[in-house]
Amino acid sequence: MKATLLSLLACSLALPLAACGGGGAPAKTPADSPPADRPASTKAETKTDPAFASCHNAFKPATADKDVAADVAAMAKGCADATKMTKLGDTRTGELSDKAPVSLPLSVRAGKCYRVYGMSQSTMQDFDITVVDSAGALVSQDTTDDVSPVIAEDGKVCFKTADSVTLQASAGAGSGKFAIEVWSD
């Protein structure tokens, strides 16, 4: 009786309703959790190279918000000589608001390194990209407050094992159209 009373008290005071068998919000999956709550991934490591940061830091979008896909392609191509990487698959595009993040699946191969380039309209003052592995651990995340995130800012993310990762695109502030390209060696 005492244990049951304590459990009821815990459910009513501290624990979310869903954890106590009630309705409430659905449980978060690992890919839905904020990056701060995630352990570091053991499936990948970031390798740094100062030339990788300098190739995109000076990039200025040419289309004045009209074609973010063209702008992200130009930014990524401007880094091709430094990174020795090529584009993987199609450019991914969409629209974001500060309340609705978008998750995009990506299969990665063991022994391969990747960079993720993003571009959004200037109406999204802070476009963020986070890479999460299949276990929900943080592979890498954008740490800038701008419209052109790159993962990894000054390097590349190299995978020790093949995995199905999730690219999480979110608007840290504002809303608008976005485009993402993934490049690999």
C-alpha positions, 0 to 999 in steps of 0.5 A: 500500500505504501509503495502504491501511494508513493508511486501515485504521488510521484506520478502526480507531482513529478513524472510526465503523464505518459510515464504513469500510464495516462494520455499526454504527449507521445514519448520522444524517440531518440531522433526527436530529443534535443542535442543537449540530451544526447550522448556523443556517438561512438559510430563516427568521429570528426576530423578537422582541417582549417582549409575546410572552414575557410572554403565556405566562411566567405561564401555569400548567397547569389540569389538573394533568397530566390533559389536556396538550392542553387546557393547551397550547391554553389557553396558546396562546389566552392569547397570541392577542391579543398575537401576532395568530396563529391555530392551524394544524391539529390539536393533536399529542400523544404520549408521550416518554421521555428516550431516544426523541425524536419528529419531526413534519413541518410545511409552512411558507409563505414570508412567514409567521411561526409560533410553536410551543407545547408542554406536557408532564406534570410527570413530564417535567421538561424538555420540549424542542422544536427546529425544523429546516429541510429542509436540516438547519439549526437554525431555532429551539430551546427554551432553557428547562428546563421543561414548557412550551416555546415557539418562539420564546420572545420572538417568532416564526419567519418564513420567507423561503421555503416549506419542509418543516420538522421539529419535534423533541420530546424529553424533556431529563429524565423522560418523559410525555405531551406536546401541541404546537400550531402557530400562524401569522399 
